[in-house]
C-alpha cells in the first residue's frame, strides 16, 4: 500500500499523477482515524478531484448492475 499524507491539494495531486500514469484506476481510502478522517477526505479532497474531472459528480444508474451495464436477470418464476 502506498501512503499519502499532506494538504488536500498534495493528496489530490498524487492521486491525479497515479491515475494519469496508468498506475491506478481506483483507490481505497483508509483514513488514519474514523469517522473524521474520512469526512476530511470527502469534504476537502473529493471536491478538488471533481474540479479536475477525476471524480464523478453523479452515478449513471441506481444499482451496481446498472452501473456495469449488466442485464437484469429474469424472475425466478420465469426461468
Steps between C-alpha positions, in 0.01 A plus 500: 500500500615848428438757770415859412517786745492872450267784422182423306670644189804274545282193545294588192821561302633153586171329417489685168860408421443128565182502295655682203802268502270198485626383838147478643143498380349533847596558860418367844492777756621395845500809721718499812194545724125457468259653438666841474784392274266381230287812533811713455587312179144522366464869584842625390658259249197376306394852389851554360483171310155591366627837380776317312251259342639203693204422726143454386234746607212255453442134429353400166289220648330422829655153548841338466356280224384809313830674556678211326239481224397146590156372399246432771444124541157353433280441803548155654138408419572557129815286484 
